[in-house]
Amino acid sequence: MSDSYIKELEEFKKWAENSLGRCEDFRNGVSPRPRYERPYEPPMSPALKSIIDDTFNYASSRRK
């Protein structure tokens, strides 16, 4: 499985656990815990991705 798939699966598990916990808190008469909010990851611009890829490729080629 790809890293991104595994990461998404972990995020889903955290969300599901939190949602079930909120329901249990409500049933037990306890103030529900805060909702699970995904950590914000700003999208990478194509220009920045290109710079990072070029730098990585340059560094990789210098090791040989």
C-alpha positions as CSV (number, residue, x, y, z in Angstrom):
1,M,0.0,0.0,0.0
2,S,1.2,3.5,-0.7
3,D,2.2,5.9,2.1
4,S,-0.6,8.3,1.2
5,Y,-3.2,5.5,1.5
6,I,-1.8,4.4,4.9
7,K,-1.9,8.0,6.1
8,E,-5.5,8.4,5.0
9,L,-6.5,5.2,6.7
10,E,-4.9,6.4,10.0
11,E,-6.7,9.7,9.8
12,F,-10.0,7.9,9.2
13,K,-9.4,5.6,12.2
14,K,-8.7,8.7,14.4
15,W,-11.9,10.3,13.1
16,A,-14.0,7.2,13.7
17,E,-12.7,6.7,17.2
18,N,-13.4,10.3,18.1
19,S,-16.9,10.1,16.6
20,L,-17.7,7.0,18.6
21,G,-16.3,8.6,21.8
22,R,-18.5,11.7,21.3
23,C,-21.6,9.5,21.0
24,E,-20.6,7.6,24.2
25,D,-20.0,10.9,26.0
26,F,-23.4,12.2,25.0
27,R,-25.1,8.9,26.1
28,N,-23.4,9.0,29.4
29,G,-24.5,12.6,30.1
30,V,-20.9,13.9,29.8
31,S,-20.1,17.0,27.7
32,P,-18.8,15.6,24.4
33,R,-15.2,15.8,23.6
34,P,-14.1,18.2,20.8
35,R,-14.5,17.0,17.2
36,Y,-11.5,15.6,15.5
37,E,-10.0,18.1,13.2
38,R,-7.5,17.0,10.7
39,P,-4.2,18.8,10.9
40,Y,-4.0,21.5,8.2
41,E,-1.5,20.7,5.5
42,P,-1.3,23.4,2.9
43,P,-1.3,22.2,-0.7
44,M,2.1,22.3,-2.4
45,S,2.2,24.6,-5.4
46,P,3.5,23.0,-8.6
47,A,6.4,25.5,-8.6
48,L,7.5,24.5,-5.1
49,K,7.1,20.8,-5.9
50,S,9.3,21.3,-9.0
51,I,12.0,23.0,-7.0
52,I,12.0,20.3,-4.4
53,D,12.1,17.5,-7.0
54,D,15.0,19.3,-8.9
55,T,16.9,19.7,-5.6
56,F,16.4,16.0,-4.7
57,N,17.4,14.9,-8.2
58,Y,20.5,17.1,-8.1
59,A,21.5,15.8,-4.7
60,S,20.9,12.2,-5.8
61,S,23.0,12.5,-8.9
62,R,26.0,14.0,-6.9
63,R,26.2,11.0,-4.6
64,K,27.1,8.6,-7.4
